[in-house]
């Protein structure tokens, strides 16, 4: 019989609905049962595209004997970390404190009935191996420890909660103390950890880190730093040639298991690909490297083809596995490729993708990555036709599973990437895709003036988080630059008001991850550090500053400044890992330049596209049709028969410019921070 997870919207929870484990979703029913029966809680956190989550499920959660132990000794709770990032943050942090090492997924935590963690780990094998005890033995020892060592567990819990409290930010800096020094310090740190041979930072496993790469690209433009430019562009090029990129279908995998970007962990996450799409579009404006344009085009095509629902929202992820094997969907044998393409095509494909060399994946298979990239025009044509044939053949394979829940925060990252790339490359279809996703969120997940975090199977639910509001606000700013819409600007203001009313720490500044009316948990984080996704506080500060310049609403700028003041001591002491907050700090030190265009629609598009060809990260461009009315005073510039442009540095605007070449010259001036 299915357990309680059968009624959940999360595909990850539904994957466990037929387990013999008596799973509960997180909620008062499970917590009350633990209190009533005086049983510890076994909390298992994962997500549907997680390979080791699947392994632990097959080994232990599907085994009746293991399930009997779990059911007898514990109240068992299963959590999708993508739907409940609040719980995941808290218990990952608890694991790090208790185990003195980073966590991961699956996360296996043991809690008191009050939700306080007292022991944890990640993956536990069913039988002892990998220097890990067997899961059944862990279960018996933890249950016995819970009943025999209550006082010790109580003391440990008090210490843990005190540690959590001590991790909260202290007193904010005075606004006069805000300086650009953390920006320079962070860049020095990134230069030190940069892998000059293969790109990226550090060694294996290697993650894309789009926020850090964007930071370097910004520094190259704002500070004229050639080394920062090379960090960004060399990394993007190596990633695009490596196996972390899907050379047939577009899009990037989560990370590379090696330092060379050769073999990925094959899951594809929406939250990686949205920022990377935007980053490749921006990098193309700097370099005009055709590889970057092709990657942007193929990634956008992948998102629209495989990740966008008919309703409009973008799905969350694709599994690493298909037919219970990681990477099976993506890998090849040379003879298989030879049988699908012409002899001339194979003569190009084999050396290009390394099929004429030794296998690079398990069981003597080849995963495509570019080994010898230089081709003449005829070679490019043969490569393109051969790739099409391989893609069509691959489409007939069993596809990896797809997590079809729609998350506001991750959708916002893809909306922003699509909108930015649409402007750069003049792709109305990409902008239409972004607007369709935005329309879905607004129509389905915005209820009674508040966002709901997740949607699937006709049901939107769960109180939304800081990232949902901040990322969506930032995405709206990209939409407004792609195609001005007064209604979108009003929606952005609505989101900003909820951020200030429900998330801001009114005493110290900054934004909590959960709203003031959220379920009370053992800890309430106020995160500034980058994780797999950008910092919610960094994005909120960045977006609120920019919204201030579009609306004239001073409260937005003040909230952003309070956020930067709250985190400035942390930025000064540990500048690394705060790329988004540093971008916000950069635009606080050198206020955002806003270019306001007014005029007839056809000419506006030409001016807007021309400006988009030039990378100016500290500049917003808002093109408003001359017939538009009801604009905020900041944007209500007079419209004439032709296009006029106003270049505003912060709140001060230059005289209007009516020649495009003069505007381009003005906008192209270096933006330097002293």
C-alpha positions as CSV (number, residue, x, y, z in Angstrom):
1,X,0.0,0.0,0.0
2,X,1.3,3.5,-0.8
3,X,2.4,5.5,2.2
4,X,1.6,9.1,3.0
5,X,3.9,10.4,0.4
6,X,1.5,9.4,-2.4
7,X,-0.5,12.6,-2.0
8,X,2.5,14.9,-2.2
9,X,3.3,17.1,-5.2
10,X,7.1,16.5,-5.1
11,X,8.3,13.9,-7.6
12,X,11.1,13.0,-5.1
13,X,8.6,12.2,-2.4
14,X,6.4,10.3,-4.9
15,X,9.4,8.1,-5.8
16,X,9.2,6.9,-2.2
17,X,5.4,6.4,-2.0
18,X,5.6,2.7,-2.5
19,X,8.5,2.1,0.0
20,X,7.6,-0.2,2.9
21,X,8.9,2.6,5.1
22,X,6.1,4.5,6.9
23,X,7.2,7.8,5.6
24,X,5.6,11.1,6.6
25,X,6.1,14.5,4.8
26,X,7.4,17.2,7.1
27,X,4.5,18.6,9.2
28,X,2.8,18.7,12.5
29,X,1.3,15.2,12.2
30,X,4.8,13.6,12.1
31,X,6.2,15.9,14.9
32,X,3.1,15.2,17.1
33,X,3.5,11.5,16.6
34,X,7.2,11.6,17.6
35,X,6.3,13.5,20.7
36,X,3.3,11.2,21.5
37,X,5.3,8.0,21.0
38,X,8.6,9.4,22.4
39,X,10.4,8.3,19.3
40,X,13.4,10.0,17.6
41,X,12.8,11.3,14.1
42,X,14.7,10.0,11.1
43,X,14.9,12.8,8.6
44,X,15.9,12.0,5.1
45,X,16.5,14.9,2.7
46,X,17.2,14.5,-1.0
47,X,15.9,15.4,-4.5
48,X,14.7,13.6,-7.5
49,X,17.9,14.0,-9.7
50,X,20.2,12.8,-6.9
51,X,22.1,9.7,-7.8
52,X,23.1,8.6,-4.3
53,X,19.6,9.3,-3.1
54,X,18.4,6.7,-5.6
55,X,21.2,4.3,-4.4
56,X,20.2,4.5,-0.8
57,X,16.5,4.2,-1.6
58,X,17.1,1.0,-3.6
59,X,19.5,-0.5,-1.0
60,X,17.6,0.4,2.2
61,X,14.3,2.1,1.8
62,X,12.9,-0.6,-0.5
63,X,14.1,-3.4,1.7
64,X,11.4,-4.7,4.0
65,X,13.8,-5.7,6.8
66,X,15.4,-2.3,6.9
67,X,12.0,-0.6,6.7
68,X,10.8,-2.7,9.7
69,X,13.7,-1.3,11.8
70,X,13.0,2.2,10.7
71,X,9.2,1.9,11.4
72,X,9.7,0.3,14.8
73,X,12.4,2.6,16.1
74,X,11.7,6.0,14.4
75,X,9.1,8.4,13.0
76,X,10.4,8.7,9.5
77,X,10.2,12.0,7.6
78,X,11.1,12.4,3.9
79,X,11.9,16.0,2.6
80,X,12.5,17.3,-0.9
81,X,15.3,19.8,-0.4
82,X,14.0,21.7,-3.5
83,X,10.6,22.3,-2.0
84,X,11.8,22.9,1.6
85,X,15.2,24.7,1.3
86,X,14.5,26.1,4.7
87,X,14.7,22.7,6.3
88,X,17.6,21.7,4.1
89,X,19.7,24.8,5.1
90,X,19.1,24.2,8.8
91,X,19.9,20.5,8.9
92,X,22.8,20.7,6.5
93,X,24.3,23.3,8.8
94,X,23.6,21.0,11.8
95,X,25.4,18.2,10.1
96,X,28.4,20.4,9.4
97,X,28.5,21.4,13.1
98,X,28.0,17.9,14.5
99,X,30.1,15.9,12.0
100,X,32.7,18.7,11.4
101,X,32.5,18.1,7.7
102,X,30.3,19.3,4.8
103,X,27.0,17.5,4.2
104,X,25.3,16.7,0.9
105,X,22.5,14.5,-0.4
106,X,21.0,12.3,0.7
107,X,21.2,13.9,4.1
108,X,20.3,11.5,6.9
109,X,19.7,13.3,10.2
110,X,18.3,12.0,13.5
111,X,16.2,14.5,15.6
112,X,14.5,14.7,18.9
113,X,10.7,14.9,18.7
114,X,11.2,18.7,19.0
115,X,13.2,18.7,15.8
116,X,16.6,19.2,17.4
117,X,19.3,17.2,15.6
118,X,21.7,15.0,17.6
119,X,23.4,12.8,15.0
120,X,23.7,12.8,11.2
121,X,25.4,11.6,8.0
122,X,24.8,11.6,4.3
123,X,24.7,8.3,2.4
124,X,24.8,5.1,4.5
125,X,25.2,1.8,2.7
126,X,23.0,-1.1,3.7
127,X,26.1,-3.3,4.4
128,X,29.3,-1.8,5.9
129,X,31.6,-0.4,3.2
130,X,33.4,2.8,2.1
131,X,34.6,2.9,5.7
132,X,30.9,3.5,6.7
133,X,28.8,1.4,9.0
134,X,25.8,-0.5,7.6
135,X,22.5,1.5,7.9
136,X,20.7,-1.1,10.0
137,X,23.5,-1.0,12.6
138,X,23.3,2.8,12.6
139,X,19.6,2.7,13.2
140,X,19.9,0.4,16.2
141,X,22.7,2.4,17.8
142,X,21.0,5.7,17.3
143,X,17.7,4.5,18.7
144,X,19.5,3.1,21.8
145,X,21.5,6.3,22.3
146,X,18.3,8.4,22.2
147,X,16.8,6.4,25.0
148,X,19.9,5.9,27.1
149,X,21.6,9.3,26.8
150,X,18.8,11.9,27.1
151,X,20.8,14.3,29.3
152,X,23.8,14.2,27.0
153,X,21.7,14.8,23.9
154,X,20.0,17.7,25.7
155,X,23.3,19.4,26.5
156,X,24.5,18.8,22.9
157,X,21.3,20.4,21.6
158,X,21.7,23.5,23.7
159,X,25.3,23.8,22.5
160,X,24.2,23.4,18.9
161,X,21.5,26.1,19.2
162,X,24.0,28.4,20.8
163,X,26.4,27.7,17.9
164,X,23.6,28.6,15.5
165,X,22.9,31.8,17.4
166,X,26.6,32.7,17.3
167,X,26.7,32.3,13.5
168,X,24.2,35.1,13.0
169,X,25.6,38.4,11.8
170,X,26.7,40.8,14.5
171,X,26.3,44.6,14.5
172,X,26.1,46.1,11.0
173,X,28.7,48.5,9.7
174,X,27.8,52.2,9.6
175,X,26.9,53.2,6.0
176,X,29.9,55.5,6.0
177,X,32.2,52.4,6.5
178,X,31.0,50.7,3.3
179,X,34.0,50.4,1.0
180,X,35.1,48.7,-2.2
181,X,38.0,46.8,-0.5
182,X,36.1,43.5,-0.3
183,X,35.6,43.6,-4.1
184,X,39.4,43.8,-4.7
185,X,40.1,41.2,-2.0
186,X,37.6,38.7,-3.5
187,X,39.1,39.2,-7.0
188,X,42.6,38.5,-5.5
189,X,41.2,35.3,-4.0
190,X,39.6,34.1,-7.2
191,X,42.9,34.8,-9.1
192,X,44.7,32.6,-6.6
193,X,42.3,29.6,-6.9
194,X,41.9,29.9,-10.7
195,X,43.0,26.8,-12.6
196,X,44.9,28.5,-15.5
197,X,45.1,25.3,-17.5
198,X,41.5,24.0,-17.5
199,X,39.6,27.0,-16.1
200,X,37.4,27.1,-13.1
201,X,38.4,27.2,-9.5
202,X,40.3,24.6,-7.6
203,X,40.4,20.9,-8.5
204,X,38.0,18.0,-8.7
205,X,35.1,18.0,-8.4
206,X,34.7,21.2,-10.3
207,X,31.5,23.3,-10.4
208,X,30.6,26.1,-12.9
209,X,30.3,28.9,-10.2
210,X,28.4,31.3,-12.6
211,X,28.2,34.0,-9.9
212,X,31.9,34.1,-9.5
213,X,32.5,34.1,-13.2
214,X,30.0,36.9,-13.7
215,X,31.8,38.8,-10.9
216,X,35.1,38.4,-12.9
217,X,33.4,39.6,-16.1
218,X,32.1,42.6,-14.3
219,X,35.5,43.4,-12.8
220,X,37.1,43.2,-16.3
221,X,34.6,45.8,-17.5
222,X,34.5,48.0,-14.5
223,X,38.1,47.8,-13.5
224,X,39.8,47.1,-16.8
225,X,41.3,43.9,-15.4
226,X,42.5,41.6,-18.2
227,X,43.3,38.8,-15.8
228,X,39.7,38.8,-14.5
229,X,38.5,38.7,-18.1
230,X,40.7,35.7,-18.8
231,X,39.3,33.8,-15.7
232,X,35.8,34.2,-17.0
233,X,36.3,33.6,-20.7
234,X,38.8,30.8,-20.5
235,X,36.6,29.0,-18.0
236,X,33.5,29.4,-20.2
237,X,35.4,28.2,-23.2
238,X,36.8,25.1,-21.4
239,X,33.4,24.3,-20.0
240,X,31.8,24.6,-23.5
241,X,34.3,22.3,-25.0
242,X,34.2,19.8,-22.1
243,X,31.9,17.0,-21.2
244,X,30.0,19.0,-18.7
245,X,28.2,20.5,-21.7
246,X,25.8,18.4,-23.7
247,X,27.2,18.7,-27.2
248,X,24.1,17.2,-28.8
249,X,21.2,18.6,-26.9
250,X,22.5,21.7,-25.2
251,X,22.6,22.6,-21.5
252,X,25.1,22.0,-18.7
253,X,25.3,19.2,-16.2
254,X,25.6,20.0,-12.5
255,X,29.4,19.6,-12.2
256,X,32.4,17.7,-13.4
257,X,33.8,14.8,-11.4
258,X,37.3,15.7,-12.7
259,X,39.3,18.9,-13.0
260,X,39.2,19.0,-16.8
261,X,35.4,19.3,-17.2
262,X,35.5,15.9,-19.0
263,X,33.0,13.7,-17.2
264,X,30.0,15.3,-15.5
265,X,27.7,14.1,-12.8
266,X,25.0,13.9,-15.5
267,X,22.0,15.6,-13.8
268,X,20.9,18.8,-15.4
269,X,19.5,21.5,-13.1
270,X,17.4,24.5,-14.2
271,X,19.2,26.7,-11.7
272,X,22.6,26.2,-13.3
273,X,21.5,26.7,-16.9
274,X,19.6,30.0,-16.4
275,X,22.6,31.9,-15.0
276,X,25.0,30.2,-17.5
277,X,22.7,31.2,-20.4
278,X,22.9,34.8,-19.3
279,X,26.7,34.5,-18.7
280,X,27.4,33.1,-22.1
281,X,25.3,35.9,-23.7
282,X,27.2,38.5,-21.8
283,X,30.6,36.9,-22.6
284,X,29.7,36.9,-26.3
285,X,29.2,40.7,-26.1
286,X,32.8,41.0,-24.8
287,X,34.5,38.5,-27.1
288,X,32.2,37.8,-30.0
289,X,33.4,34.2,-29.7
290,X,31.1,32.2,-31.9
291,X,31.4,29.2,-29.5
292,X,29.6,31.3,-26.8
293,X,26.8,32.3,-29.2
294,X,26.3,28.6,-30.1
295,X,26.2,27.5,-26.5
296,X,23.7,30.2,-25.7
297,X,21.5,29.2,-28.6
298,X,21.6,25.5,-27.8
299,X,21.0,26.0,-24.1
300,X,18.0,28.2,-24.8
301,X,16.7,25.6,-27.2
302,X,17.2,22.9,-24.6
303,X,15.3,24.8,-22.0
304,X,12.4,25.5,-24.3
305,X,12.3,21.9,-25.8
306,X,12.8,19.8,-22.7
307,X,12.2,22.0,-19.6
308,X,9.2,24.2,-20.4
309,X,5.7,22.9,-19.7
310,X,2.8,23.5,-22.0
311,X,1.4,25.7,-19.2
312,X,4.5,27.9,-19.3
313,X,6.6,27.1,-16.2
314,X,10.0,25.6,-16.4
315,X,10.6,22.1,-14.9
316,X,13.2,21.6,-12.3
317,X,15.7,19.0,-13.4
318,X,16.7,16.0,-15.4
319,X,18.1,12.9,-13.6
320,X,21.7,11.7,-14.0
321,X,20.4,8.1,-14.5
322,X,18.3,6.4,-17.1
323,X,17.5,2.6,-17.0
324,X,19.2,2.7,-13.5
325,X,22.6,3.6,-15.0
326,X,24.2,7.0,-14.5
327,X,25.0,8.7,-17.9
328,X,23.6,5.9,-20.0
329,X,21.5,8.3,-22.1
330,X,24.6,10.4,-23.1
331,X,27.4,8.0,-23.8
332,X,28.4,6.2,-27.0
333,X,30.5,3.4,-28.6
334,X,32.5,4.4,-31.7
335,X,30.9,1.6,-33.8
336,X,27.5,2.9,-32.8
337,X,28.4,6.4,-34.0
338,X,29.9,5.0,-37.2
339,X,26.7,3.2,-38.1
340,X,24.6,6.4,-37.7
341,X,26.7,8.9,-39.8
342,X,28.4,9.0,-43.2
343,X,32.1,8.1,-43.5
344,X,32.9,11.7,-44.1
345,X,31.0,12.8,-41.0
346,X,32.7,10.1,-38.9
347,X,36.1,11.2,-40.2
348,X,35.3,14.6,-38.6
349,X,33.4,13.5,-35.5
350,X,35.9,10.9,-34.3
351,X,38.9,13.1,-33.8
352,X,36.7,16.1,-32.8
353,X,35.1,14.2,-29.9
354,X,37.9,11.8,-29.1
355,X,36.2,8.7,-30.4
356,X,39.5,7.7,-32.0
357,X,41.2,7.7,-28.6
358,X,40.7,5.6,-25.5
359,X,37.3,5.5,-23.8
360,X,36.8,8.0,-21.0
361,X,33.7,6.6,-19.2
362,X,32.7,3.4,-17.4
363,X,32.4,0.1,-19.2
364,X,34.5,1.2,-22.2
365,X,32.2,3.9,-23.3
366,X,32.9,7.4,-24.7
367,X,31.3,10.6,-23.4
368,X,31.5,13.4,-25.9
369,X,33.9,16.3,-25.3
370,X,35.9,18.4,-27.8
371,X,39.4,17.1,-28.1
372,X,40.5,18.8,-31.4
373,X,38.3,21.9,-31.9
374,X,39.9,23.4,-35.1
375,X,37.8,22.7,-38.2
376,X,37.6,24.3,-41.7
377,X,34.3,25.3,-43.2
378,X,33.6,21.9,-44.7
379,X,34.5,20.3,-41.4
380,X,32.0,22.5,-39.6
381,X,29.3,21.5,-42.0
382,X,30.0,17.8,-41.6
383,X,30.2,18.2,-37.8
384,X,26.8,19.9,-37.8
385,X,25.1,17.2,-39.9
386,X,26.7,14.4,-37.9
387,X,25.6,16.0,-34.6
388,X,22.0,16.2,-35.9
389,X,22.0,12.5,-36.7
390,X,23.4,11.6,-33.3
391,X,20.8,13.8,-31.6
392,X,18.0,12.2,-33.5
393,X,19.3,8.7,-32.6
394,X,19.7,9.7,-29.0
395,X,16.1,10.9,-28.8
396,X,15.0,7.3,-29.3
397,X,16.8,6.2,-26.2
398,X,15.1,6.0,-22.8
399,X,15.3,9.5,-21.4
400,X,16.4,10.4,-17.9
401,X,13.6,11.1,-15.5
402,X,12.4,14.7,-15.3
403,X,11.3,16.5,-12.1
404,X,8.3,18.4,-13.4
405,X,7.6,20.5,-10.4
406,X,7.8,24.3,-11.0
407,X,9.8,26.3,-8.5
408,X,9.5,30.1,-8.5
409,X,13.2,30.8,-7.6
410,X,14.6,28.5,-10.3
411,X,12.1,29.7,-12.9
412,X,13.2,33.2,-12.1
413,X,16.9,32.3,-12.8
414,X,15.9,30.9,-16.2
415,X,13.5,33.8,-17.0
416,X,16.4,36.3,-16.3
417,X,18.8,34.2,-18.5
418,X,16.3,33.9,-21.4
419,X,15.4,37.6,-21.3
420,X,19.0,38.8,-21.2
421,X,20.1,36.4,-24.0
422,X,17.0,37.4,-26.0
423,X,18.1,41.1,-26.0
424,X,21.7,40.3,-26.9
425,X,20.9,38.0,-29.8
426,X,17.6,39.6,-30.9
427,X,15.6,36.4,-30.3
428,X,11.9,37.2,-29.8
429,X,11.2,33.5,-29.3
430,X,13.4,33.4,-26.3
431,X,11.8,36.5,-24.8
432,X,8.4,34.9,-25.5
433,X,9.5,31.8,-23.6
434,X,10.6,34.0,-20.6
435,X,7.3,36.0,-20.6
436,X,5.3,32.7,-20.8
437,X,7.0,31.4,-17.7
438,X,6.5,34.7,-15.9
439,X,2.8,34.7,-16.9
440,X,2.5,31.2,-15.5
441,X,4.0,32.2,-12.2
442,X,1.9,35.3,-11.9
443,X,-1.3,33.5,-12.8
444,X,-0.8,30.3,-10.8
445,X,1.7,30.9,-8.0
446,X,0.9,34.5,-7.0
447,X,-2.1,34.4,-4.7
448,X,-3.5,37.1,-2.4
449,X,-0.4,39.2,-2.8
450,X,2.0,36.4,-1.9
451,X,4.0,33.9,-3.8
452,X,3.7,30.1,-3.4
453,X,7.0,28.3,-3.8
454,X,6.2,25.2,-5.8
455,X,3.7,23.9,-8.3
456,X,2.8,20.5,-9.8
457,X,-0.2,18.6,-11.0
458,X,-2.5,21.6,-10.7
459,X,-1.5,22.4,-7.1
460,X,0.6,25.4,-6.0
461,X,1.5,25.4,-2.3
462,X,4.2,26.2,0.4
463,X,5.0,29.6,1.7
464,X,7.6,31.1,-0.6
465,X,11.2,32.0,0.5
466,X,13.5,34.9,0.2
467,X,15.0,33.4,-3.0
468,X,11.6,33.2,-4.7
469,X,10.9,37.0,-4.2
470,X,14.5,38.2,-4.8
471,X,15.2,36.1,-7.9
472,X,11.8,36.9,-9.4
473,X,12.3,40.7,-8.7
474,X,15.7,40.5,-10.5
475,X,14.1,38.5,-13.4
476,X,11.5,41.2,-13.8
477,X,14.3,43.8,-14.1
478,X,15.7,41.8,-17.0
479,X,12.2,41.5,-18.6
480,X,11.8,45.3,-18.3
481,X,15.1,45.8,-20.1
482,X,14.1,43.4,-22.9
483,X,10.6,44.9,-23.4
484,X,9.2,47.6,-21.1
485,X,5.8,46.8,-19.6
486,X,4.3,49.0,-16.9
487,X,2.4,46.0,-15.5
488,X,5.7,44.2,-15.0
489,X,7.1,47.2,-13.2
490,X,4.1,47.3,-10.9
491,X,4.6,43.5,-10.2
492,X,8.2,44.2,-9.3
493,X,7.1,46.8,-6.8
494,X,4.6,44.4,-5.3
495,X,7.4,41.8,-4.8
496,X,9.6,44.5,-3.3
497,X,7.0,45.4,-0.8
498,X,6.6,41.8,0.4
499,X,10.4,41.6,0.8
500,X,10.4,44.6,3.0
501,X,7.3,43.7,5.0
502,X,7.8,40.0,5.4
503,X,11.6,39.2,5.2
504,X,13.6,42.2,6.3
505,X,15.4,42.2,9.6
506,X,14.1,45.6,10.7
507,X,16.5,45.8,13.6
508,X,19.9,44.9,11.9
509,X,19.2,44.9,8.2
510,X,19.3,42.1,5.6
511,X,16.7,39.6,4.8
512,X,15.8,36.3,6.6
513,X,15.4,33.2,4.4
514,X,11.8,32.7,5.7
515,X,9.0,35.2,6.1
516,X,7.9,36.6,9.4
517,X,4.8,34.5,9.3
518,X,6.6,31.2,8.3
519,X,6.4,28.0,10.4
520,X,8.7,28.4,13.4
521,X,11.8,26.2,13.1
522,X,14.8,25.7,15.4
523,X,16.8,28.3,13.5
524,X,16.1,31.2,11.1
525,X,18.9,31.7,8.7
526,X,19.8,35.1,7.1
527,X,22.2,33.8,4.4
528,X,24.7,35.9,2.5
529,X,27.0,33.2,1.2
530,X,26.6,31.8,-2.4
531,X,25.5,28.1,-2.6
532,X,24.5,26.4,-5.8
533,X,22.3,29.4,-6.4
534,X,23.0,33.0,-5.8
535,X,22.7,34.6,-2.4
536,X,19.2,35.7,-1.7
537,X,20.4,38.7,0.2
538,X,22.8,39.6,-2.5
539,X,20.1,39.4,-5.2
540,X,17.7,41.3,-3.0
541,X,20.2,44.1,-2.4
542,X,21.2,44.3,-6.1
543,X,17.6,44.3,-7.4
544,X,16.2,46.7,-4.8
545,X,19.0,49.2,-5.7
546,X,18.1,49.0,-9.3
547,X,14.4,49.2,-8.7
548,X,15.0,52.4,-6.8
549,X,16.4,54.0,-9.9
550,X,13.3,53.0,-11.9
551,X,10.7,54.1,-9.4
552,X,12.3,56.8,-7.3
553,X,11.2,54.8,-4.2
554,X,13.9,55.6,-1.6
555,X,12.9,52.8,0.8
556,X,14.2,50.2,-1.7
557,X,17.7,51.9,-1.8
558,X,17.7,52.2,2.0
559,X,16.8,48.5,2.5
560,X,19.6,47.5,0.1
561,X,22.1,49.7,2.0
562,X,21.1,48.2,5.3
563,X,21.7,44.8,3.8
564,X,25.1,45.7,2.6
565,X,25.9,47.3,6.0
566,X,24.8,44.1,7.8
567,X,27.0,41.9,5.7
568,X,29.9,44.3,5.3
569,X,31.9,42.9,8.2
570,X,31.5,39.4,6.8
571,X,32.5,40.6,3.3
572,X,35.6,42.3,4.8
573,X,36.6,39.2,6.7
574,X,35.6,36.5,4.2
575,X,35.1,38.2,0.8
576,X,35.2,34.9,-1.1
577,X,31.8,33.2,-1.8
578,X,29.9,36.4,-1.7
579,X,29.9,37.3,-5.4
580,X,26.3,38.6,-5.6
581,X,26.6,40.7,-2.5
582,X,29.8,42.1,-3.9
583,X,28.0,43.0,-7.2
584,X,25.4,44.9,-5.1
585,X,28.2,46.6,-3.2
586,X,29.9,47.6,-6.5
587,X,26.7,49.3,-7.6
588,X,26.3,51.0,-4.3
589,X,29.8,52.4,-4.6
590,X,29.3,53.4,-8.2
591,X,25.5,53.9,-8.6
592,X,23.8,52.1,-11.4
593,X,23.7,53.9,-14.7
594,X,20.2,54.0,-16.2
595,X,19.7,54.7,-19.9
596,X,16.1,55.7,-20.6
597,X,15.1,55.6,-24.3
598,X,11.9,57.2,-25.6
599,X,10.6,57.1,-29.1
600,X,8.8,55.1,-31.8
601,X,8.8,51.4,-31.3
602,X,10.7,50.3,-34.4
603,X,13.6,52.7,-33.8
604,X,13.6,51.9,-30.1
605,X,14.3,48.2,-30.9
606,X,17.3,49.1,-33.1
607,X,18.8,51.4,-30.4
608,X,18.2,48.8,-27.7
609,X,19.8,46.0,-29.7
610,X,22.8,48.2,-30.5
611,X,23.4,48.9,-26.8
612,X,23.0,45.2,-26.0
613,X,26.0,44.4,-28.2
614,X,28.2,46.2,-25.7
615,X,28.9,44.8,-22.2
616,X,28.1,47.4,-19.6
617,X,27.3,45.5,-16.4
618,X,26.6,48.6,-14.3
619,X,24.0,49.9,-16.8
620,X,20.3,49.3,-17.2
621,X,18.6,50.2,-20.5
622,X,14.9,50.9,-20.4
623,X,13.3,51.5,-23.8
624,X,9.8,53.0,-23.5
625,X,7.5,53.5,-26.5
626,X,6.7,57.2,-27.0
627,X,3.0,56.5,-26.5
628,X,3.3,55.0,-23.0
629,X,1.6,56.8,-20.2
630,X,1.3,56.5,-16.4
631,X,5.0,56.2,-15.9
632,X,6.8,56.9,-12.7
633,X,8.3,60.5,-12.7
634,X,11.8,59.0,-13.1
635,X,10.9,57.3,-16.4
636,X,8.4,59.9,-17.7
637,X,10.8,61.6,-20.1
638,X,9.3,63.5,-23.0
639,X,8.8,61.6,-26.2
640,X,9.4,63.3,-29.6
641,X,9.2,62.1,-33.2
642,X,12.6,60.3,-33.0
643,X,14.4,58.4,-30.3
644,X,15.9,60.4,-27.4
645,X,18.1,59.0,-24.7
646,X,18.7,60.1,-21.1
647,X,21.8,58.7,-19.4
648,X,21.4,58.9,-15.6
649,X,24.2,58.3,-13.2
650,X,22.4,57.4,-10.1
651,X,19.7,60.1,-9.7
652,X,21.4,62.7,-11.9
653,X,20.6,62.7,-15.7
654,X,22.7,64.2,-18.5
655,X,21.0,66.2,-21.3
656,X,19.1,64.1,-23.8
657,X,21.0,62.5,-26.6
658,X,19.4,62.1,-30.0
659,X,22.2,60.4,-32.0
660,X,22.8,56.7,-31.5
661,X,26.6,56.9,-32.0
662,X,26.8,59.6,-29.3
663,X,24.9,57.4,-26.9
664,X,27.1,54.4,-27.6
665,X,30.2,56.5,-26.9
666,X,28.7,57.7,-23.6
667,X,27.6,54.2,-22.4
668,X,30.9,52.7,-23.4
669,X,32.9,54.9,-21.1
670,X,34.8,52.8,-18.5
671,X,33.0,52.4,-15.1
672,X,35.8,52.5,-12.6
673,X,35.7,52.1,-8.9
674,X,38.6,53.9,-7.2
